[in-house]
Amino acid sequence: MIRVVVADDQELVRAGFGMILDAQPDIEVVAEAADGEQAVAAVAEHRPDVLLLDVRMPVLDGLGAARRVCAEHPETKVLMLTTFDIDDYVYDALRAGASGFLLKDVRRDDLAHGVRLVARGEALLAPSVTKRLISEFAARRPAGPGRPQQHRLLEQLTARERETLRLVARGLSNAEIAAELVVSEHTVKTHVSNVLAKLGLRDRVHAVVFAYEAGAVVAGEG
């Protein structure tokens, strides 16, 4: 079972998401929270696999809660919720360690799929809306030359791993990367795993953030 904490300051939204997830045979909602402090406390008490967390929360906002949970309970994956198509908080939450985000008008099937994805340690980059938003965040935060530490990490990658990182940052799936590089999907998975391990990243979404910030890829690159 995937154990989930749902955190949203709107009771009806919180209850609705909880009902949808509890109806799934492989998902259990173990607690709900009405603000960021309650969310952090619920994670500490229940140690869920996934925290479904609203970006805008009272007492402690979603960004602050995400930072604390990712730092104190790295085994819990954070999936952010937002009502806005473009929200700087979401980008900052990804940098803080969140594994992805969903719009609050998400379809129930996509909600459950998103929870399963991040619970498996993957990033929520698959839906086209997420690709679009990540791209826009990157464009609004143009990459500089990168920090020396980032350059040193990039130097650990092989040429093929650097190319894999660039393609991941463009939002390509493993199958699309395999076609681009003319290799098998298994080989791509190996390259992606090596990239994450060498760069010390949690998942693909953080590879995207790293790639833009380190200057390994530039906004709008196709």
VOGU-3710 file (C-alpha; in Angstrom, 3 decimals, decimal comma):
1> mirvvvaddq> 0,000/0,000/0,000  1,088/3,558/-0,759  0,550/5,616/2,388  -0,428/9,246/1,769  -0,930/12,422/3,820  -3,215/15,011/2,175  -2,551/18,647/3,157  -4,854/21,448/1,995  -6,441/24,322/3,903  -9,775/23,889/2,099
11> elvragfgmi> -11,714/21,119/3,838  -13,796/20,134/0,812  -10,740/19,900/-1,438  -8,864/17,919/1,192  -11,760/15,535/1,725  -12,335/15,147/-2,010  -8,743/14,205/-2,748  -8,768/11,905/0,250  -11,862/10,069/-0,982  -10,453/9,671/-4,486
21> ldaqpdievv> -7,167/8,250/-3,226  -8,736/6,036/-0,556  -10,906/4,472/-3,252  -7,768/3,138/-4,969  -6,906/-0,464/-4,065  -3,208/0,339/-3,566  -3,431/3,729/-1,810  -4,307/4,564/1,792  -4,754/8,103/3,173  -3,279/7,907/6,679
31> aeaadgeqav> -3,803/11,540/7,735  -5,035/14,967/6,637  -3,628/18,404/7,455  -5,130/21,899/7,243  -1,878/23,910/7,305  1,835/23,510/6,704  2,753/22,899/10,329  0,132/20,152/10,599  1,491/18,632/7,389  5,049/18,464/8,769
41> aavaehrpdv> 3,749/16,990/12,045  1,622/14,408/10,202  4,614/13,285/8,158  6,740/12,970/11,306  4,022/10,882/12,987  2,885/8,667/10,119  5,985/8,504/7,877  3,929/8,311/4,650  5,288/7,415/1,245  3,798/10,567/-0,289
51> llldvrmpvl> 2,759/13,991/1,008  0,163/15,651/-1,237  0,742/19,302/-0,337  -1,004/22,517/-1,382  1,401/25,285/-2,389  -0,526/28,010/-0,557  -1,101/27,063/3,074  -1,636/29,045/6,303  0,704/29,058/9,342  3,559/27,528/7,309
61> dglgaarrvc> 3,266/27,796/3,526  3,692/24,837/1,217  7,219/25,815/0,249  8,357/25,939/3,860  6,626/22,646/4,611  8,184/21,003/1,539  11,660/22,163/2,575  11,257/20,749/6,067  9,784/17,434/4,968  12,392/16,869/2,247
71> aehpetkvlm> 15,213/17,702/4,670  13,889/15,831/7,724  12,096/12,910/6,046  13,751/12,251/2,666  11,932/8,912/2,410  8,642/10,830/1,986  8,043/12,112/-1,546  6,349/15,511/-1,826  3,771/16,123/-4,556  2,651/19,757/-4,755
81> lttfdiddyv> -0,829/21,010/-5,623  -1,516/24,405/-7,176  -4,479/26,263/-8,669  -2,201/28,354/-10,871  -0,778/27,455/-14,252  2,304/29,566/-13,539  3,487/29,836/-9,960  7,028/30,669/-8,850  6,327/28,750/-5,642  6,163/25,526/-7,623
91> ydalragasg> 9,620/26,043/-9,111  11,009/26,867/-5,669  9,311/23,788/-4,224  10,978/21,585/-6,837  14,321/23,106/-5,900  13,513/22,388/-2,246  13,109/18,695/-3,056  9,491/18,179/-4,128  9,072/15,448/-6,739  6,523/17,205/-8,918
101> fllkdvrrdd> 3,199/18,985/-8,943  -0,377/18,780/-10,134  -3,012/21,377/-10,885  -5,974/21,191/-8,519  -8,378/20,523/-11,397  -6,511/17,281/-12,118  -8,626/14,304/-13,230  -8,992/11,590/-10,609  -7,051/9,053/-12,683  -4,163/11,492/-13,097
111> lahgvrlvar> -4,183/12,207/-9,360  -3,788/8,535/-8,491  -1,222/8,087/-11,270  0,805/11,020/-9,944  0,855/9,605/-6,430  1,975/6,208/-7,724  4,689/7,803/-9,866  6,346/9,778/-7,084  5,930/6,877/-4,633  8,088/4,800/-7,008
121> geallapsvt> 10,787/7,448/-6,812  10,020/8,965/-10,196  9,298/12,601/-10,930  5,973/13,887/-12,166  7,177/15,082/-15,552  5,019/12,902/-17,754  1,848/15,022/-18,162  2,210/17,623/-20,900  1,130/20,401/-18,532  4,093/19,628/-16,282
131> krlisefaar> 6,520/19,717/-19,190  5,086/23,090/-20,230  5,296/24,576/-16,763  8,833/23,332/-16,134  9,851/24,828/-19,460  8,283/28,179/-18,566  9,918/28,215/-15,141  13,258/27,534/-16,769  12,702/30,331/-19,276  11,825/32,753/-16,488
141> rpagpgrpqq> 14,908/31,705/-14,512  17,573/31,899/-17,237  20,624/29,820/-16,436  23,927/31,496/-15,709  27,269/29,800/-16,115  26,520/27,619/-13,099  28,360/27,325/-9,806  31,841/25,765/-9,575  30,437/22,846/-7,577  27,914/22,150/-10,336
151> hrlleqltar> 30,686/22,220/-12,942  32,719/19,735/-10,934  29,721/17,413/-10,748  29,101/17,718/-14,492  32,718/16,780/-15,153  32,035/13,399/-13,541  29,555/12,550/-16,312  30,567/10,784/-19,478  29,716/12,412/-22,811  26,756/10,062/-23,243
161> eretlrlvar> 25,525/10,805/-19,702  25,723/14,558/-20,396  23,663/14,049/-23,538  21,154/11,998/-21,540  20,902/14,802/-18,959  20,259/17,338/-21,721  17,467/15,196/-23,176  15,918/14,588/-19,747  15,919/18,368/-19,238  13,969/18,741/-22,483
171> glsnaeiaae> 11,260/16,554/-20,933  11,842/13,487/-23,114  10,728/10,076/-21,868  13,098/7,114/-21,757  11,581/5,805/-24,985  12,095/9,168/-26,716  15,671/9,397/-25,433  16,335/5,847/-26,681  15,104/6,824/-30,147  17,208/10,005/-30,118
181> lvvsehtvkt> 20,386/8,199/-29,071  19,620/5,004/-31,037  20,029/2,777/-27,977  17,714/0,537/-25,954  15,427/1,830/-23,194  17,352/-0,355/-20,749  20,540/1,503/-21,676  18,777/4,828/-21,185  17,571/3,750/-17,738  21,157/2,904/-16,837
191> hvsnvlaklg> 22,385/6,303/-18,075  19,639/8,132/-16,140  20,415/6,191/-12,952  24,108/6,993/-13,331  23,377/10,681/-13,876  21,179/10,888/-10,767  23,736/9,012/-8,655  26,736/11,063/-9,793  24,920/14,389/-9,377  23,316/13,377/-6,063
201> lrdrvhavvf> 19,783/14,073/-7,323  16,510/12,582/-6,063  14,793/12,098/-9,418  14,328/13,332/-12,982  12,626/16,574/-12,041  15,687/17,605/-10,048  17,847/16,649/-12,999  15,841/19,203/-15,017  16,374/21,918/-12,404  20,079/21,075/-12,111
211> ayeagavvag> 20,590/21,072/-15,884  19,156/24,573/-16,300  20,908/26,020/-13,265  24,269/24,483/-14,179  24,046/25,768/-17,742  24,025/22,241/-19,191  20,925/23,188/-21,182  19,441/26,551/-22,058  15,800/27,619/-21,968  14,022/26,990/-25,244
221> eg> 16,609/24,509/-26,480  15,018/21,927/-28,738
//
